Amino acid sequence: KNLYGAYHPPVLTLTDRQFFRTLHPGWLRHGIAEIIKMACVKDYSLFCLLEDVGIKLVTDKFGVMGDETDPELARKCDLIIGKAMEGYVRSEYGNLWETHQCRPHAFGHTWSPGYELPAGMLHGHAVATCMGYGTYLSYLEGWISKEEMDRVHNLISMMELSLWHPIMDDIDLIYSSQVKIVDKRGGSLCAPVPKTLGQCGYIQHLSKERLTQTMAEYKAICGTFPRGGIGVEVHCHEVGLKDPSIVAKKHVKVAAHVNIPVSQPFNETNAEGSYNEWIENAQSKRADAHNERLGLDGDASRLTLTAEPPAFEADTIFKETVEDYATQLTTAASPDVARIASETSEESMFLPCMVGQLEGQFL
């Protein structure tokens, strides 16, 4: 959502353990990976709580499916949720648009973005594999002891999350993900890892040779765990969800030109061109239509706001009626912003990742 400039922080978030009663155990399990993440790099007391409660978080669905008269289990589950949320807010709140890369909550999100979708993995399992590998790198840096490393790996395994996936044998795929992350993070790897349990350090450089060597060593470690380090219900299709390696490709490419009807079936003809070409073409068409709707040609009467937002049930990114409504809520850009946009276009400097970054800075 950041890439499209569409992210807005929620005004209020409600969390009630009773909601978890209706969730598939596999959905809860992979969500627990994000709690483990915060425990490893932000809150050692949370880490100890996770070790204490263990797999009951999944089997008892955070205490709502087992013995509900157990006040101690309920107290611990509430603490786990509260501590995880508090740690996340402390890490994220002052940096919602990733202005800087001191981001402990990015632990587990450095290498996994490169193989999560191709493998069709649930996000939590992909993050868990990345956390396991990052923890091993931290041990090699001398930032955590072997005992601490083992505790992290054992906790991931105890929750039946993945330490390893066969796709991690593809070093070229993982290294290409690292190259993209370095670009996204401003030229440094900035890989968060535990620096003693409950605190965070950052690995700034990792050569392809070092990645290849350490990944092989890490794989050998994973081989000592149940199922060779592979978790339970690892893939989206195993918990009743569609395979993202198929679905994502379809919805990124569909309506490659904004004027393709949403109802038109997806096929290779309307999916031609790279993602960058598609988004540049789409954004250019949006910009022209945006200027016209704003009445920049002197026709200010175009700005008439409808009473209610239009219905929007499509699953593609751009929708004409919604674009119209959004523009009606938008004021014309200042001369400075207009000049930046014009020069960006003239110098062919457009990049999809600029959209959210620039809008965040302007906000």
C-alpha positions as MATLAB code, in Angstrom:
seq = 'KNLYGAYHPPVLTLTDRQFFRTLHPGWLRHGIAEIIKMACVKDYSLFCLLEDVGIKLVTDKFGVMGDETDPELARKCDLIIGKAMEGYVRSEYGNLWETHQCRPHAFGHTWSPGYELPAGMLHGHAVATCMGYGTYLSYLEGWISKEEMDRVHNLISMMELSLWHPIMDDIDLIYSSQVKIVDKRGGSLCAPVPKTLGQCGYIQHLSKERLTQTMAEYKAICGTFPRGGIGVEVHCHEVGLKDPSIVAKKHVKVAAHVNIPVSQPFNETNAEGSYNEWIENAQSKRADAHNERLGLDGDASRLTLTAEPPAFEADTIFKETVEDYATQLTTAASPDVARIASETSEESMFLPCMVGQLEGQFL';
ca = [
       0.000    0.000    0.000;
       2.919    2.343    0.621;
       3.994    1.970   -3.010;
       0.672    3.421   -4.147;
       0.621    6.142   -1.494;
      -2.560    4.561   -0.166;
      -1.522    3.764    3.406;
      -3.261    5.639    6.201;
      -2.717    4.749    9.875;
      -5.857    3.420   11.562;
      -7.629    5.679   14.019;
      -8.463    2.731   16.270;
      -7.620   -0.953   16.399;
      -9.770   -3.393   18.364;
      -8.246   -6.692   19.450;
     -10.254   -9.307   21.307;
      -9.047  -12.877   21.780;
     -12.599  -14.130   21.303;
     -12.344  -13.235   17.616;
      -9.635  -15.886   17.247;
     -12.182  -18.631   17.931;
     -13.351  -18.562   14.304;
      -9.887  -18.613   12.706;
      -8.217  -21.565   11.032;
      -5.347  -22.769   13.270;
      -2.959  -22.277   10.356;
      -3.909  -18.607   10.143;
      -3.204  -18.117   13.830;
       0.059  -20.026   13.615;
       1.517  -17.888   10.893;
       0.361  -14.736   12.693;
       2.344  -15.833   15.752;
       5.501  -15.429   13.673;
       5.049  -11.666   13.901;
       4.787  -11.891   17.691;
       7.990  -13.941   17.826;
       9.590  -11.245   15.698;
       8.839   -8.505   18.227;
       9.938  -10.723   21.119;
      13.326  -11.415   19.549;
      14.281   -7.810   18.827;
      12.187   -5.731   21.227;
      10.951   -7.510   24.368;
      12.742  -10.349   26.147;
       9.869  -10.766   28.645;
       7.564  -11.442   25.691;
      10.013  -14.056   24.422;
       9.895  -15.850   27.774;
       6.086  -15.766   27.772;
       6.013  -17.378   24.335;
       8.334  -20.122   25.525;
       6.097  -20.647   28.547;
       2.726  -20.864   26.768;
       4.090  -22.529   23.637;
       1.874  -24.345   21.144;
      -1.248  -23.716   23.275;
      -1.465  -20.389   21.457;
      -2.392  -22.421   18.374;
      -4.215  -25.424   19.821;
      -6.248  -23.361   22.322;
      -6.451  -20.325   20.014;
      -4.981  -17.960   22.595;
      -6.990  -19.502   25.406;
     -10.476  -19.342   23.920;
     -10.887  -22.995   22.896;
      -9.456  -24.837   25.880;
     -10.287  -24.489   29.564;
     -11.689  -20.968   29.648;
     -11.756  -21.138   33.435;
      -7.940  -21.035   33.509;
      -7.346  -17.407   34.529;
      -3.554  -17.793   34.378;
      -3.593  -18.876   30.730;
      -5.967  -16.028   29.883;
      -3.699  -13.547   31.669;
      -0.639  -14.775   29.789;
      -2.414  -14.678   26.431;
      -3.549  -11.111   27.068;
       0.002  -10.195   28.035;
       1.407  -11.750   24.879;
      -0.980   -9.798   22.661;
      -0.509   -6.569   24.596;
       3.279   -6.762   24.685;
       3.465   -7.588   20.974;
       1.254   -4.634   20.078;
       3.114   -2.279   22.384;
       6.475   -3.289   20.945;
       5.229   -2.866   17.428;
       3.781    0.596   18.105;
       6.999    1.709   19.801;
       8.955    0.572   16.751;
       6.644    1.803   14.011;
       4.700    4.793   15.235;
       7.292    7.489   14.528;
       8.248    6.044   11.141;
       5.032    4.998    9.414;
       6.284    5.891    5.933;
       9.749    4.363    6.401;
      11.602    7.655    6.415;
      14.551    5.853    8.017;
      15.591    2.217    8.348;
      15.971    1.838   12.112;
      13.080   -0.593   11.994;
      13.328   -3.552   14.419;
       9.973   -4.838   13.176;
      11.562   -5.567    9.778;
      13.292   -8.587   11.348;
      12.409  -11.541    9.144;
      11.541   -9.293    6.193;
      14.910   -8.950    4.449;
      15.327  -12.081    2.317;
      11.865  -13.671    2.532;
      10.114  -11.163    0.209;
      12.063  -12.719   -2.650;
      10.688  -16.228   -2.191;
       7.401  -15.902   -0.290;
       5.214  -15.439   -3.367;
       7.055  -17.825   -5.720;
       6.817  -20.535   -3.052;
       3.148  -19.821   -2.322;
       3.996  -19.590    1.388;
       1.933  -18.046    4.127;
       3.591  -14.798    5.158;
       4.320  -15.938    8.711;
       6.143  -19.062    7.572;
       8.262  -17.039    5.149;
       9.078  -14.547    7.901;
       9.958  -17.394   10.277;
      12.487  -18.849    7.825;
      14.050  -15.432    7.430;
      14.157  -14.916   11.204;
      15.850  -18.269   11.650;
      18.519  -17.400    9.101;
      18.992  -13.879   10.487;
      19.406  -15.317   13.961;
      22.177  -17.588   12.666;
      23.916  -14.569   11.102;
      23.661  -12.746   14.432;
      25.316  -15.708   16.133;
      28.140  -15.585   13.573;
      28.549  -11.861   14.299;
      28.991  -12.696   17.982;
      25.916  -10.712   18.951;
      24.066  -13.645   20.520;
      25.267  -16.850   22.135;
      24.640  -20.295   20.735;
      22.174  -20.850   23.559;
      20.220  -17.755   22.509;
      20.296  -18.851   18.875;
      19.008  -22.282   19.848;
      16.199  -20.735   21.884;
      15.002  -18.708   18.893;
      15.136  -21.715   16.571;
      13.431  -23.950   19.129;
      10.638  -21.419   19.682;
       9.951  -21.168   15.941;
       9.934  -24.951   15.650;
       7.769  -25.410   18.756;
       5.106  -23.191   17.167;
       5.267  -25.460   14.079;
       6.493  -22.560   11.975;
       9.086  -23.019    9.258;
      12.801  -22.635    9.739;
      13.455  -23.822    6.200;
      11.787  -24.180    2.807;
      13.260  -25.917   -0.264;
      13.005  -22.704   -2.275;
      15.841  -21.333   -0.121;
      18.205  -23.551   -2.082;
      17.829  -21.009   -4.903;
      20.613  -18.612   -3.919;
      20.199  -16.486   -7.047;
      16.578  -15.850   -6.124;
      17.453  -14.903   -2.553;
      20.366  -12.705   -3.558;
      18.221  -10.872   -6.117;
      15.797  -10.143   -3.278;
      18.688   -8.784   -1.218;
      19.717   -6.460   -4.062;
      16.173   -5.061   -4.221;
      16.019   -4.635   -0.448;
      19.312   -2.721   -0.477;
      17.848   -0.383   -3.100;
      14.618    0.000   -1.124;
      16.526    0.729    2.070;
      18.661    3.471    0.604;
      21.873    1.632   -0.226;
      22.467   -0.485    2.877;
      21.198   -3.918    3.800;
      19.960   -2.764    7.219;
      18.903   -6.307    8.135;
      17.514   -6.291   11.700;
      18.611   -9.237   13.852;
      18.661   -9.934   17.591;
      21.615   -8.347   19.375;
      21.075  -10.211   22.607;
      17.512  -11.433   22.919;
      15.067   -8.558   23.143;
      17.356   -6.023   21.482;
      18.111   -5.205   17.870;
      21.223   -4.827   15.751;
      21.625   -4.353   11.991;
      23.732   -6.283    9.490;
      24.784   -3.822    6.811;
      26.601   -6.003    4.275;
      26.409   -9.605    3.073;
      28.209  -10.690   -0.081;
      26.742  -13.324   -2.377;
      29.611  -15.654   -1.459;
      28.915  -15.174    2.233;
      25.182  -15.644    1.640;
      25.821  -18.903   -0.210;
      28.097  -20.261    2.503;
      25.991  -19.275    5.488;
      22.742  -20.449    3.872;
      24.250  -23.921    3.400;
      25.366  -23.935    7.038;
      21.941  -22.797    8.180;
      20.258  -25.523    6.112;
      22.345  -28.124    7.941;
      21.117  -26.721   11.272;
      17.495  -26.845   10.107;
      17.960  -30.491    9.163;
      18.234  -31.369   12.849;
      14.657  -30.171   13.536;
      11.372  -32.044   12.999;
      10.382  -32.322    9.329;
      13.792  -30.948    8.380;
      12.798  -27.532    9.679;
       9.683  -27.286    7.521;
       6.602  -26.152    9.410;
       2.990  -27.314    9.484;
       0.520  -25.938    6.915;
       3.210  -23.853    5.278;
       1.438  -22.913    2.062;
      -1.614  -20.774    1.453;
      -3.477  -23.558   -0.335;
      -3.073  -25.767    2.750;
      -5.275  -23.445    4.822;
      -7.967  -22.818    2.220;
      -6.453  -19.774    0.535;
      -5.572  -19.316   -3.105;
      -1.976  -19.782   -4.201;
      -0.488  -16.237   -4.215;
       2.119  -17.243   -6.781;
      -0.789  -17.488   -9.249;
      -3.246  -14.916   -7.909;
      -0.696  -12.109   -7.457;
       0.583  -12.403  -11.007;
      -2.951  -12.231  -12.348;
      -3.977   -9.110  -10.453;
      -0.730   -7.242  -11.004;
      -1.048   -7.730  -14.749;
      -4.795   -7.460  -15.271;
      -5.898   -4.167  -16.856;
      -2.345   -3.441  -17.998;
      -3.893   -0.464  -19.762;
      -6.397    1.523  -17.739;
      -8.962    1.450  -20.536;
      -9.234   -2.386  -20.503;
     -12.646   -3.211  -19.016;
     -12.425   -4.850  -15.626;
     -14.825   -7.514  -16.846;
     -12.549   -8.510  -19.738;
     -10.956  -11.904  -19.062;
      -7.289  -11.967  -18.223;
      -5.089  -13.121  -21.076;
      -1.532  -12.737  -22.243;
      -2.436   -9.991  -24.738;
      -3.611   -7.485  -22.163;
      -0.847   -8.547  -19.765;
       2.021   -7.570  -22.047;
       4.804   -5.393  -20.745;
       6.701   -5.289  -17.517;
       5.234   -4.230  -14.200;
       7.150   -0.935  -14.395;
       5.749   -0.224  -17.869;
       2.258   -1.042  -16.727;
       2.305    1.156  -13.636;
       4.004    4.024  -15.494;
       1.406    3.885  -18.248;
      -1.423    3.685  -15.737;
      -0.111    6.533  -13.605;
       0.441    8.729  -16.677;
      -3.153    8.200  -17.787;
      -4.318    8.920  -14.253;
      -2.287   12.136  -14.131;
      -3.817   13.440  -17.378;
      -7.324   12.576  -16.260;
      -6.599   14.060  -12.830;
      -5.592   17.422  -14.313;
      -8.661   17.456  -16.517;
     -11.011   16.660  -13.651;
      -9.441   19.337  -11.473;
     -10.253   21.892  -14.156;
      -6.671   22.984  -14.671;
      -7.794   24.153  -18.114;
      -9.850   26.838  -16.373;
     -13.103   24.931  -16.004;
     -13.400   24.901  -12.229;
     -17.034   23.824  -12.465;
     -15.831   20.241  -12.836;
     -15.238   20.039   -9.077;
     -18.675   18.957   -7.889;
     -18.749   16.416   -5.092;
     -21.279   13.612   -5.211;
     -23.266   12.859   -2.076;
     -21.876    9.359   -1.511;
     -18.776    7.451   -2.645;
     -19.435    5.164   -5.631;
     -19.685    1.418   -5.160;
     -16.308   -0.242   -5.571;
     -16.300   -4.025   -5.664;
     -13.580   -4.604   -8.259;
     -10.318   -6.294   -7.341;
      -8.069   -4.294   -9.666;
      -6.007   -1.292   -8.628;
      -7.584    1.463  -10.750;
     -11.290    2.163  -11.101;
     -12.588    5.160  -13.039;
     -15.550    6.101  -10.838;
     -13.433    5.845   -7.709;
     -10.692    7.931   -9.339;
     -13.296   10.586  -10.157;
     -14.583   10.681   -6.605;
     -11.081   10.814   -5.141;
     -10.142   13.691   -7.448;
     -13.212   15.617   -6.380;
     -11.844   15.499   -2.845;
      -8.453   16.741   -4.002;
      -7.185   20.301   -4.304;
      -4.908   21.354   -7.135;
      -1.204   20.775   -6.575;
       0.943   23.723   -5.526;
       3.251   25.212   -8.200;
       6.254   23.575   -6.527;
       4.712   20.107   -6.544;
       3.523   20.604  -10.119;
       7.062   21.561  -11.148;
       8.506   18.462   -9.463;
       5.985   16.247  -11.227;
       6.641   17.895  -14.580;
      10.426   17.597  -14.345;
      10.163   14.006  -13.149;
       8.156   13.182  -16.267;
      10.361   15.150  -18.659;
      13.546   13.510  -17.387;
      11.991   10.011  -17.481;
      12.677    9.592  -13.774;
       9.396    7.836  -12.913;
       9.652    4.761  -10.689;
       6.678    2.986   -9.115;
       8.321    3.007   -5.698;
       8.485    6.825   -5.801;
       4.744    7.230   -5.526;
       4.242    6.335   -1.878;
       7.645    7.692   -0.812;
       7.002   11.123   -2.355;
       3.459   11.361   -1.096;
       4.653   10.432    2.366;
       7.272   13.174    2.300;
       4.730   15.731    1.041;
       2.311   14.770    3.813;
];
